[in-house]
Amino acid sequence: MVNCVFCTANYIPSINQRLLKRLVAGQNIDNSKLKRSKANDVIIPCSGETAVDIATARCVPFDNILLGGDLNIISLYQYDGAFMSYQLNGKRKYDIAKVAQGVSVVHLYGEHLKAISTYNPCLQEQQKIAKLLSLLDDRIATQNKIIDKLQSLIKGLVVTHYSTNPHTIKAKIRDLGEAYSTMSMSKEQLTANGNPCIFYGELFTIYGCVVDEVKSRTHIEKGLSTLSRGRDLLFPASTTVDALSLIAPSALMEKDIILGGDMFAIKISQEYNPVYLSYYFNYIANKRLSKYAKGTTIIHLHYNEIANVVVELPSIEEQGKIVAAIQGYTTKLDIEEALLERILDLKQYLLRQMFI
């Protein structure tokens, strides 16, 4: 078990010392009341929404970083802080989650952390492992930048095309196709195999403007399910984030995919290009339509609220042209996203295997 000092106090970490000094000076905060880090400290939140969320460790690599807020601080002796953070975020994460307490707000105290056993090689080996995992983190960060650049490029092409081409079609959203609701479904009904399905939460986390490959499965029978009809736009119908995130439909061209959760779909008629419409809603009409979402803590978007909104579109020929023009970039984006998944899987595999 690691030899360390646990301090439960109200601390928030900041790595950027200059920025922190400016913020503290601007808010007239008494620096003497804040904790100053020592290089190699490990910090873990004291509270959060779920036990797994707060079981997240970070190493502070610098001295004299002002810490404030709700943090456990672990001061290490003869152990590498980066190595310890990786271990606590890997094999020990669920051990930490088990000792957290609370329901609506979960708390994690220093006394609880003392019960967590860690297993550590010599300091030199710790540093080698931390260096390897750090290099993987750098590669993940680079890969995310590549993906962000491609997404920005695709968005720029769509927006530029729309702004430089005449909008010859005016139609209400209800005229784009036939709308339908999806069945109730919970995340617990997702399985390792079975029938292909899309759960509404995946519209935020997995899928972008176009569903190229359905990722999830369920044992729910197709005969008892809402099935995609092909050429569909799938809209998430609720979120706790913001209204803008609801105007982000995904185009699904495939039929007979089980759809479940809080979403609605529109089967797009042959007069319009569903892929183009997905880009249009995501990149052009999102701000205008977001005002139709209602709610505060939970924000809802109902189809009836937007059904009579008029959209202006280029001709079907122009819709097809821009979709074809960005096909190469979307293919490249798919490749880069698949590569990111492999790197993330590699990191998780190493975290599982390195820390027994």
Wavefront OBJ file of the C-alpha trace (Angstrom):
o trace
v 0.000 0.000 0.000
v 1.386 3.439 -0.922
v 2.820 5.682 1.808
v 1.162 9.050 1.413
v -0.520 11.907 3.218
v -4.222 12.537 2.534
v -5.681 15.974 2.995
v -9.393 16.568 2.494
v -9.973 20.261 1.836
v -11.617 22.650 -0.580
v -9.093 22.951 -3.394
v -9.280 23.441 -7.183
v -6.071 22.824 -9.168
v -4.631 25.150 -11.798
v -1.615 24.303 -13.927
v -1.365 27.742 -15.547
v 0.289 29.793 -12.815
v 0.224 33.168 -14.622
v -3.476 32.894 -15.422
v -4.267 31.855 -11.873
v -2.370 34.819 -10.437
v -4.360 37.199 -12.645
v -7.663 35.612 -11.657
v -6.816 35.665 -7.970
v -5.675 39.297 -8.155
v -8.848 40.299 -10.008
v -11.085 38.628 -7.416
v -9.182 39.881 -4.344
v -8.689 36.355 -3.037
v -6.343 35.985 -0.071
v -3.572 33.724 -1.402
v -2.568 32.793 2.110
v -5.807 30.827 2.504
v -5.155 28.668 -0.549
v -3.092 25.493 -0.605
v 0.105 25.541 -2.689
v 1.005 22.366 -4.497
v 4.223 20.446 -4.311
v 5.440 18.876 -7.535
v 4.242 15.260 -7.729
v 1.008 15.849 -5.760
v -2.003 13.821 -6.889
v -5.468 15.376 -6.657
v -8.882 13.663 -6.651
v -12.283 15.423 -6.411
v -14.097 15.212 -3.068
v -17.577 15.348 -4.609
v -19.440 14.888 -7.874
v -22.546 13.491 -9.560
v -21.466 9.830 -9.663
v -18.919 7.717 -7.831
v -17.134 6.788 -11.058
v -16.920 10.428 -12.187
v -15.146 11.591 -9.044
v -12.778 8.603 -9.031
v -10.472 10.548 -11.344
v -6.901 11.382 -10.347
v -4.565 14.023 -11.777
v -0.892 14.657 -11.058
v 0.212 18.262 -10.438
v 3.755 18.425 -11.869
v 4.741 21.863 -10.477
v 5.436 23.485 -7.134
v 3.395 26.432 -5.861
v 0.249 25.912 -7.926
v -2.622 27.467 -5.982
v -5.261 24.860 -5.214
v -8.797 25.681 -4.189
v -12.187 24.007 -4.256
v -13.298 20.506 -3.320
v -10.283 18.210 -3.643
v -8.428 15.426 -1.922
v -4.691 16.037 -2.163
v -2.295 13.096 -1.995
v 1.305 14.073 -1.230
v 3.596 11.245 -2.332
v 6.980 10.203 -0.969
v 9.309 8.109 -3.156
v 6.525 7.435 -5.654
v 5.913 8.936 -9.085
v 2.744 11.077 -9.154
v 2.030 10.492 -12.843
v 2.335 6.731 -12.374
v 0.033 6.867 -9.355
v -2.550 8.907 -11.300
v -2.579 6.381 -14.122
v -2.976 3.529 -11.635
v -5.824 5.235 -9.770
v -7.562 6.037 -13.077
v -7.139 2.464 -14.287
v -7.373 -0.656 -12.155
v -8.150 1.219 -8.920
v -10.900 3.474 -10.314
v -13.748 1.173 -9.316
v -12.137 0.411 -5.961
v -12.256 4.149 -5.264
v -15.844 4.391 -6.515
v -16.910 1.682 -4.055
v -15.821 3.721 -1.032
v -17.517 6.958 -2.175
v -20.713 7.865 -0.327
v -23.933 9.656 -1.240
v -26.760 9.578 -3.784
v -27.617 12.881 -5.488
v -24.180 14.260 -4.554
v -21.435 11.680 -4.062
v -18.604 12.409 -1.622
v -15.123 10.946 -1.410
v -13.072 11.621 1.712
v -9.402 11.157 2.543
v -10.251 8.578 5.210
v -11.929 6.463 2.521
v -8.919 6.688 0.232
v -6.646 5.243 2.905
v -8.371 1.898 2.386
v -7.319 1.707 -1.285
v -4.352 -0.607 -1.874
v -1.903 0.189 -4.671
v 0.909 -1.933 -6.047
v 4.087 -0.244 -7.201
v 7.350 -1.335 -8.844
v 10.576 0.536 -8.169
v 10.600 4.268 -8.883
v 12.520 3.847 -12.151
v 9.929 1.393 -13.484
v 7.113 3.703 -12.388
v 8.667 6.533 -14.380
v 9.096 4.326 -17.480
v 5.440 3.244 -17.374
v 4.248 6.816 -16.793
v 6.365 8.006 -19.736
v 4.867 5.375 -22.058
v 1.312 6.256 -21.062
v 2.112 9.965 -21.332
v 3.288 9.440 -24.922
v -0.005 7.704 -25.670
v -1.883 10.651 -24.161
v 0.095 13.011 -26.419
v -0.814 10.879 -29.430
v -4.480 10.907 -28.408
v -4.385 14.704 -28.105
v -2.826 14.980 -31.578
v -5.431 12.625 -33.033
v -8.236 14.697 -31.522
v -6.766 17.807 -33.163
v -6.709 16.032 -36.553
v -10.371 15.079 -36.121
v -11.331 18.593 -35.030
v -9.596 20.085 -38.099
v -11.427 17.735 -40.454
v -14.766 18.481 -38.789
v -14.098 22.216 -39.099
v -13.185 21.789 -42.764
v -16.401 19.887 -43.526
v -18.473 22.479 -41.681
v -16.697 25.294 -43.550
v -17.421 23.693 -46.922
v -21.121 23.244 -46.092
v -21.530 26.799 -44.775
v -19.622 28.351 -47.697
v -21.629 26.375 -50.255
v -24.890 27.424 -48.613
v -23.940 31.110 -48.482
v -22.804 31.241 -52.127
v -25.648 29.298 -53.766
v -29.240 30.427 -54.356
v -31.884 28.934 -52.080
v -34.485 27.818 -54.583
v -36.513 25.604 -52.226
v -38.699 26.855 -49.389
v -40.456 24.200 -47.334
v -41.803 23.616 -43.869
v -39.985 20.953 -41.882
v -43.184 18.875 -41.901
v -42.954 18.816 -45.725
v -39.477 17.229 -45.696
v -40.875 13.823 -44.835
v -42.897 11.746 -42.395
v -42.089 12.155 -38.690
v -42.406 9.349 -36.147
v -41.549 8.742 -32.500
v -39.339 5.972 -31.159
v -39.982 3.391 -28.445
v -38.809 3.634 -24.839
v -35.400 2.127 -24.234
v -32.748 2.217 -21.510
v -28.981 1.944 -21.696
v -29.227 -1.317 -19.719
v -30.910 -2.931 -22.737
v -27.763 -2.559 -24.835
v -25.911 -5.873 -25.170
v -22.706 -7.242 -26.657
v -24.597 -8.904 -29.502
v -28.090 -9.146 -30.934
v -30.023 -6.828 -33.229
v -28.369 -3.578 -34.349
v -29.785 -0.553 -32.544
v -29.282 3.142 -31.870
v -29.945 4.511 -28.394
v -30.715 8.230 -28.287
v -27.777 9.067 -26.015
v -25.422 7.806 -28.727
v -26.502 10.673 -30.972
v -24.471 12.891 -28.611
v -21.527 10.582 -27.936
v -20.946 8.284 -30.919
v -22.605 9.493 -34.093
v -22.044 12.669 -36.047
v -23.969 14.055 -38.999
v -24.081 10.661 -40.696
v -24.378 7.163 -39.211
v -21.911 5.175 -41.286
v -21.883 2.121 -39.026
v -24.324 1.138 -36.278
v -22.247 0.388 -33.196
v -24.653 -1.054 -30.617
v -26.724 -4.210 -30.222
v -29.733 -5.268 -28.187
v -31.668 -8.460 -27.498
v -34.970 -6.600 -27.998
v -36.979 -8.264 -30.745
v -37.475 -6.309 -33.949
v -41.178 -7.153 -33.978
v -41.611 -5.259 -30.711
v -39.484 -2.285 -31.720
v -39.450 0.988 -33.606
v -37.415 0.338 -36.749
v -35.696 2.843 -38.987
v -37.275 3.294 -42.380
v -34.208 4.332 -44.352
v -33.329 7.923 -45.311
v -34.078 9.002 -41.724
v -33.001 12.022 -39.708
v -32.689 11.125 -36.011
v -33.123 14.016 -33.562
v -32.338 13.721 -29.832
v -35.361 15.032 -27.941
v -33.860 15.891 -24.539
v -30.594 16.886 -22.907
v -29.187 18.457 -19.758
v -26.548 20.425 -21.703
v -28.084 23.167 -23.863
v -30.729 23.695 -26.528
v -28.157 23.926 -29.325
v -27.051 20.326 -28.766
v -30.560 19.116 -29.679
v -30.390 20.558 -33.210
v -27.876 17.916 -34.200
v -29.631 15.148 -36.142
v -27.839 12.152 -37.596
v -28.723 10.840 -41.047
v -29.376 7.092 -41.107
v -29.803 5.599 -44.554
v -30.218 1.985 -43.413
v -33.598 0.318 -42.808
v -34.720 -1.912 -39.918
v -32.359 -0.584 -37.258
v -33.956 -0.588 -33.795
v -34.384 2.961 -32.502
v -34.994 3.689 -28.836
v -34.914 6.356 -26.196
v -35.894 9.988 -26.183
v -35.705 10.932 -29.848
v -37.873 11.467 -32.893
v -37.163 10.693 -36.537
v -38.136 12.084 -39.918
v -38.150 9.794 -42.945
v -36.979 12.171 -45.663
v -38.816 12.081 -48.985
v -37.067 11.554 -52.314
v -37.306 15.280 -53.053
v -34.532 16.038 -50.562
v -31.098 14.662 -49.709
v -31.143 13.393 -46.088
v -27.363 13.656 -45.698
v -27.400 17.271 -46.879
v -30.303 18.028 -44.516
v -28.301 16.640 -41.612
v -25.422 19.014 -42.414
v -27.918 21.839 -42.873
v -29.525 21.368 -39.461
v -26.201 20.791 -37.677
v -24.256 23.685 -39.203
v -26.678 26.261 -40.602
v -30.113 26.126 -38.960
v -29.056 24.973 -35.482
v -29.037 28.367 -33.770
v -32.349 29.421 -35.304
v -34.098 26.180 -34.337
v -32.589 25.910 -30.856
v -34.988 28.608 -29.610
v -37.850 26.110 -29.987
v -36.376 23.833 -27.324
v -37.974 24.230 -23.887
v -36.832 23.611 -20.327
v -34.126 24.480 -17.815
v -32.664 21.495 -15.942
v -33.806 19.114 -18.672
v -34.244 20.691 -22.105
v -36.754 19.135 -24.504
v -37.276 19.447 -28.252
v -40.657 18.350 -29.598
v -41.243 17.757 -33.294
v -44.501 19.721 -33.243
v -42.603 22.811 -32.086
v -40.476 22.885 -35.245
v -42.817 21.227 -37.765
v -44.024 24.526 -39.247
v -40.640 26.238 -39.361
v -39.736 27.186 -42.944
v -36.316 26.167 -44.235
v -34.624 27.503 -47.362
v -32.527 25.037 -49.317
v -30.537 24.858 -52.542
v -31.836 22.642 -55.335
v -31.677 18.870 -54.970
v -28.875 18.875 -57.549
v -26.808 21.296 -55.465
v -27.533 19.291 -52.337
v -26.111 16.208 -54.040
v -23.059 18.084 -55.330
v -21.886 19.307 -51.931
v -22.501 15.887 -50.352
v -20.377 14.301 -53.098
v -17.703 16.996 -52.735
v -17.161 16.346 -49.037
v -17.366 12.550 -49.342
v -13.583 12.219 -49.414
v -13.219 14.319 -46.276
v -15.894 12.361 -44.424
v -14.172 9.105 -45.394
v -10.911 10.515 -44.053
v -12.718 11.571 -40.874
v -14.064 8.038 -40.398
v -10.529 6.639 -40.740
v -9.088 9.089 -38.213
v -11.920 8.423 -35.727
v -11.365 4.665 -36.066
v -7.646 5.214 -35.421
v -8.461 7.227 -32.296
v -10.638 4.371 -31.026
v -7.751 1.931 -31.500
v -5.315 4.163 -29.611
v -7.832 4.581 -26.776
v -8.373 0.814 -26.691
v -4.598 0.293 -26.535
v -4.294 2.682 -23.610
v -7.129 0.965 -21.730
v -5.559 -2.428 -22.405
v -2.234 -1.249 -20.981
v -3.945 0.282 -17.945
v -5.649 -3.049 -17.265
v -2.532 -5.152 -17.778
v 0.041 -2.939 -16.069
v -1.830 -2.560 -12.802
v -2.786 -5.940 -11.383
l 1 2 3 4 5 6 7 8 9 10 11 12 13 14 15 16 17 18 19 20 21 22 23 24 25 26 27 28 29 30 31 32 33 34 35 36 37 38 39 40 41 42 43 44 45 46 47 48 49 50 51 52 53 54 55 56 57 58 59 60 61 62 63 64 65 66 67 68 69 70 71 72 73 74 75 76 77 78 79 80 81 82 83 84 85 86 87 88 89 90 91 92 93 94 95 96 97 98 99 100 101 102 103 104 105 106 107 108 109 110 111 112 113 114 115 116 117 118 119 120 121 122 123 124 125 126 127 128 129 130 131 132 133 134 135 136 137 138 139 140 141 142 143 144 145 146 147 148 149 150 151 152 153 154 155 156 157 158 159 160 161 162 163 164 165 166 167 168 169 170 171 172 173 174 175 176 177 178 179 180 181 182 183 184 185 186 187 188 189 190 191 192 193 194 195 196 197 198 199 200 201 202 203 204 205 206 207 208 209 210 211 212 213 214 215 216 217 218 219 220 221 222 223 224 225 226 227 228 229 230 231 232 233 234 235 236 237 238 239 240 241 242 243 244 245 246 247 248 249 250 251 252 253 254 255 256 257 258 259 260 261 262 263 264 265 266 267 268 269 270 271 272 273 274 275 276 277 278 279 280 281 282 283 284 285 286 287 288 289 290 291 292 293 294 295 296 297 298 299 300 301 302 303 304 305 306 307 308 309 310 311 312 313 314 315 316 317 318 319 320 321 322 323 324 325 326 327 328 329 330 331 332 333 334 335 336 337 338 339 340 341 342 343 344 345 346 347 348 349 350 351 352 353 354 355 356
